[in-house]
Amino acid sequence: MFRFVFRLAAMVALSVSVIMAVLDTTRTVAASALVLTPLNASWLAVSPDTRAAFETFVRAKASPLLWDTVIAWVLNQPGFAVFAVLAFLLYAIGYRRQRRTGQFAAN
């Protein structure tokens, strides 16, 4: 059950990554220059209230140092890359190995 949830979340993250990559590609073609939109800019364009609430929550519950170092760095990366890495990690967690039983090289 949990593997299904992780694989579903990976599929959603990969879908968001592809959508963000298509948007960046369209902007790159229109501008005739490489355009990589940071996740922070995309988040602020979609929902600035949740971005501000997330920052307030992290600064209050965890540490302002965590926000200034790790989370700010992640938010400055291209959005499609962040979601692609997230999709890979979620899929790796939900991956089920194929078990090989009864297969010997010499018979």
Sine and cosine of phi, psi and omega as CSV:
sin_phi,cos_phi,sin_psi,cos_psi,sin_omega,cos_omega
0.00,0.00,-0.72,0.70,-0.02,-1.00
-0.93,0.36,-0.54,0.84,0.05,-1.00
-0.88,0.47,-0.64,0.77,0.04,-1.00
-0.88,0.47,-0.67,0.74,0.00,-1.00
-0.89,0.46,-0.69,0.73,0.02,-1.00
-0.91,0.40,-0.65,0.76,0.01,-1.00
-0.93,0.37,-0.59,0.81,0.06,-1.00
-0.91,0.41,-0.69,0.72,0.05,-1.00
-0.90,0.44,-0.59,0.81,0.05,-1.00
-0.90,0.43,-0.64,0.77,0.01,-1.00
-0.91,0.40,-0.64,0.77,0.03,-1.00
-0.91,0.41,-0.69,0.72,0.02,-1.00
-0.90,0.44,-0.63,0.78,0.04,-1.00
-0.92,0.40,-0.60,0.80,0.05,-1.00
-0.90,0.44,-0.68,0.73,0.04,-1.00
-0.90,0.43,-0.63,0.77,0.03,-1.00
-0.88,0.47,-0.70,0.72,0.01,-1.00
-0.91,0.41,-0.67,0.75,0.02,-1.00
-0.88,0.47,-0.70,0.72,0.01,-1.00
-0.92,0.39,-0.57,0.82,0.04,-1.00
-0.92,0.38,-0.64,0.77,0.03,-1.00
-0.91,0.42,-0.65,0.76,0.05,-1.00
-0.89,0.46,-0.70,0.71,0.03,-1.00
-0.90,0.43,-0.62,0.79,0.03,-1.00
-0.90,0.43,-0.67,0.74,0.03,-1.00
-0.89,0.46,-0.68,0.73,0.03,-1.00
-0.92,0.39,-0.56,0.83,0.03,-1.00
-0.91,0.42,-0.70,0.72,0.01,-1.00
-0.91,0.41,-0.66,0.75,-0.01,-1.00
-0.92,0.39,-0.59,0.81,-0.04,-1.00
-1.00,-0.02,-0.16,0.99,-0.08,-1.00
0.83,0.56,0.52,0.85,0.05,-1.00
-0.45,-0.90,0.42,-0.91,-0.03,-1.00
-0.91,0.41,0.82,-0.58,0.03,-1.00
-0.84,-0.55,0.89,-0.47,0.07,-1.00
-0.85,-0.52,0.93,-0.36,-0.06,-1.00
-0.99,0.10,0.84,-0.55,0.05,-1.00
-0.91,0.41,0.46,-0.89,0.00,-1.00
-0.87,0.49,-0.58,0.81,0.01,-1.00
-0.87,0.49,-0.69,0.72,0.01,-1.00
-0.91,0.41,-0.65,0.76,0.02,-1.00
-0.91,0.41,-0.68,0.73,0.00,-1.00
-0.90,0.43,-0.68,0.74,0.02,-1.00
-0.91,0.41,-0.53,0.85,0.02,-1.00
-0.95,0.32,-0.57,0.82,-0.06,-1.00
-0.99,0.10,-0.76,0.66,-0.09,-1.00
-0.46,-0.89,1.00,0.05,-0.02,-1.00
-0.92,0.39,-0.45,0.89,-0.01,-1.00
-0.92,0.39,-0.68,0.73,0.00,-1.00
-0.94,0.34,-0.53,0.85,0.05,-1.00
-0.90,0.44,-0.70,0.71,0.02,-1.00
-0.92,0.39,-0.63,0.78,0.02,-1.00
-0.92,0.40,-0.62,0.78,0.03,-1.00
-0.91,0.42,-0.68,0.73,0.02,-1.00
-0.90,0.44,-0.69,0.73,0.02,-1.00
-0.89,0.46,-0.67,0.74,0.01,-1.00
-0.89,0.45,-0.72,0.69,-0.03,-1.00
-0.92,0.39,-0.68,0.74,-0.01,-1.00
-0.91,0.41,-0.56,0.83,-0.04,-1.00
-0.99,0.16,-0.70,0.72,-0.12,-0.99
-1.00,0.03,-0.62,0.79,-0.07,-1.00
-0.99,-0.15,-0.99,0.11,-0.03,-1.00
-0.12,-0.99,0.63,-0.78,0.11,-0.99
-0.89,0.46,-0.47,0.88,0.03,-1.00
-0.91,0.42,-0.62,0.79,0.05,-1.00
-0.88,0.47,-0.67,0.74,0.00,-1.00
-0.91,0.40,-0.72,0.69,-0.09,-1.00
-0.93,0.36,-0.47,0.88,-0.05,-1.00
-0.99,-0.16,-0.92,0.39,-0.16,-0.99
-0.98,0.21,-0.83,0.56,-0.13,-0.99
-0.93,0.36,-0.63,0.77,0.04,-1.00
-0.89,0.45,-0.59,0.80,0.04,-1.00
-0.91,0.41,-0.69,0.73,0.01,-1.00
-0.90,0.44,-0.66,0.75,-0.02,-1.00
-0.93,0.37,-0.34,0.94,0.03,-1.00
-1.00,0.04,-0.08,1.00,0.05,-1.00
-0.99,0.13,0.39,-0.92,0.05,-1.00
-0.85,0.52,0.68,-0.73,-0.08,-1.00
-0.87,0.49,-0.64,0.77,-0.03,-1.00
-0.91,0.41,-0.56,0.83,0.00,-1.00
-0.95,0.32,-0.63,0.77,0.02,-1.00
-0.89,0.45,-0.71,0.70,-0.01,-1.00
-0.95,0.31,-0.49,0.87,0.06,-1.00
-0.92,0.38,-0.68,0.74,0.05,-1.00
-0.91,0.42,-0.66,0.75,0.04,-1.00
-0.88,0.47,-0.67,0.75,0.03,-1.00
-0.89,0.46,-0.67,0.74,0.03,-1.00
-0.89,0.46,-0.70,0.71,-0.01,-1.00
-0.90,0.43,-0.68,0.74,0.02,-1.00
-0.91,0.41,-0.63,0.78,0.03,-1.00
-0.92,0.39,-0.62,0.78,0.02,-1.00
-0.90,0.44,-0.59,0.81,0.04,-1.00
-0.93,0.38,-0.65,0.76,-0.05,-1.00
-1.00,0.01,0.08,1.00,-0.04,-1.00
-0.95,0.31,0.66,-0.75,0.04,-1.00
-0.91,-0.41,0.85,-0.52,-0.01,-1.00
-0.95,0.30,0.55,-0.84,0.11,-0.99
-0.99,0.15,0.81,-0.59,0.00,-1.00
-1.00,0.01,0.75,-0.66,0.03,-1.00
-0.98,-0.21,0.91,-0.41,0.01,-1.00
-0.81,-0.59,0.68,-0.74,0.09,-1.00
0.97,0.26,0.33,0.95,0.01,-1.00
-0.93,-0.36,0.94,-0.34,0.05,-1.00
-0.90,-0.43,0.48,-0.88,-0.04,-1.00
-0.96,0.29,-0.60,0.80,-0.07,-1.00
-0.92,-0.40,0.80,-0.60,0.06,-1.00
-0.75,-0.66,0.00,0.00,0.00,0.00
